[in-house]
Amino acid sequence: IPSMPISPSSMINQYKFEDEPELKDLFITVDDPESHITAIETFITYRVVTKTSRGEFDSCEYEVRRRYQDFLWLKSKLEEAHPTLIIPPLPEKFVMKGMVERFSDEFIETRRKALHKFLNRIADHPTLTFNEDFKIFLTAQAWELSSHKKQGPGLLSRMGQTVRAVASSVRGGVKNRPEMFTEMNDYMETFSHKINVLDKIAHRIYKEEREYFNEMKEYGPIHTLWSASEEDIADSLKGVASCIDKCCKATEKRMAGLSENLLPIIHEYVLYSEILMQWDSCPLAENLVCPVSHVNQARGTHFRQELLSSLCGREPVVAVQKPGLELCW
């Protein structure tokens, strides 16, 4: 059973998770991006294919097209309906000057992978997967989804708003902030700062690698042409050109590894740290636990389990804490 090492200085205990169910009943794929140009805007839609054996679905397979704004709508509905859960992050909108990079193949593929991961994390979550708006997102055609968006908030959304309102009113009467949240906040601030620095360094390394790669791509052909006009050193120049070509291939492979296996993962940590920092500033989180009784301490344990379950989409089981280990999700 995989374990989750946790900082001993925080109030969060270490957890390990039960094995996932052997039979998965909801499979989602995000693929086939298409560009759409209208008189007002240009945007990308993605095909969302859903295959399921759940009884609450009318069919076993659905195929719809969704744009980024639809994913934002789904995330907001989940946040409204489940204010005590941590909703998986979406990739940023990446609005840049001139909007030139927004529709590049590399950007579209990076976003597609992130949207695919977003939907599958919701599908694997024990609570979010049964959300009604999530089902509508997966099954409704474009006009049906547009009509649903215009409807007022449902019961769960109204309950979520009520919970936030009650938490805000209660916070005004709490004089001393629970020590548990103070320690969690300190730890998350440190983690957030370090992961943001690491994210910036990783992107700077990738940028420098790309610049180095582009320069080498020019130098290789130059040495090959040079060898044709210099018979005495032709072999040496060809050797240099061959060496540059090998360096180009190695650098390109290293860049692919960075862009696929490192940069998105580190940036996802950044997005999750932002969510947790927002949670810490939310009055709802603070009023879930009050360290004045054993009952409230038990509620605090339940809150921590919910937090970790939200991050990983599994039901946590309390394990023995191991000193000297740091937070690792």
C-alpha positions, 0 to 999 in steps of 0.5 A, a space after each residue: 500500500 503506497 504511503 504519503 510522507 508528511 512533514 512532522 512539524 505540521 498538524 497533518 498526520 501521515 496517511 496511506 491509501 486503500 487500493 483502488 477498486 479493481 473495476 473502473 466504471 467511467 473512462 474519459 478521453 480528451 482529444 482531437 482539438 479543433 480551431 474555430 474562427 468566428 466574426 467575434 473570436 477564435 477558440 479551440 474545442 476538444 472532443 470529450 469521449 466518455 465510456 461508462 457502465 453506470 446505471 445513471 447514464 442513459 447510454 454507455 458511450 458519449 461524444 461531445 465537444 467542449 471549449 476551455 470556458 466549459 471546463 471553467 464552468 464545470 470547475 466553478 460548479 464543483 466548487 459551489 456544490 462541494 465547498 469542503 473539497 479541493 477541486 483539481 486545478 485547471 491550466 491557466 488561460 495563458 493570455 499573452 501579448 498578441 495571442 500568438 502562442 495561444 494557438 501553437 501546436 505545443 500549447 494546444 497539446 499541453 492544454 489537452 493533456 491538462 484538461 484530460 487529467 482534470 476530467 479523469 481526476 474528477 472521475 476518480 474522486 469518490 464524491 465529485 464523480 457523482 456530481 450532476 453537473 459533471 454528468 451533464 458536462 460529459 453527456 449534454 450536446 452544446 445547445 443542451 449545456 448552454 441551456 443548463 448554464 442559464 439555469 439557477 443554482 441547484 440545491 447543492 450549490 445553494 447549500 455550499 453558499 449557505 455553508 460559506 455564509 455560516 462559516 463567515 459569520 462564525 469566524 467573527 466570533 472566533 478570537 484565537 485562530 486554532 494552532 493547527 491552521 497556523 502551523 499548516 499555513 506556515 508550512 504551506 507558505 514555505 512550500 509554495 515559495 519554494 515550489 514557485 522558485 523551482 518552477 521559475 528555474 525549470 522554465 528558465 533552464 528550458 528557455 536556455 536549452 531551446 536557445 542553445 538548440 536553435 543556435 546549434 541547428 544553424 551552426 551544423 549546416 554552416 560547417 558542412 558548407 564551409 568544408 566544401 570550400 576548404 579541402 585541407 580541413 574538410 574532414 575536420 569541419 565535417 567532424 565538427 558538423 557531425 558532432 553538432 548534429 549529435 548535440 542537437 539530437 541530444 538537446 532535443 531529447 532532453 528538452 522533450 523530457 523537460 517539457 513532458 515529464 518535469 515542467 507540467 508536474 512542477 507547475 501542477 504543484 504550483 497550482 495545488 499550492 495556490 489552492 491550498 493557500 486560498 483554502 487557508 484564507 477561507 473562513 470555512 476551512 478555519 471553522 471546520 476545526 476548533 481545538 477546544 474538545 475531543 469531538 472537534 479534534 476528531 472533526 479536525 482529523 476528518 478534515 485532514 482526511 478530506 483534504 488529502 482524499 481530495 488531492 489524490 482522489 482516494 479514501 485515506 486510512 490513518 497510518 503511523 507517522 514517521 518523523 523526519 519526512 517532508 510533505 509529498 503529494 
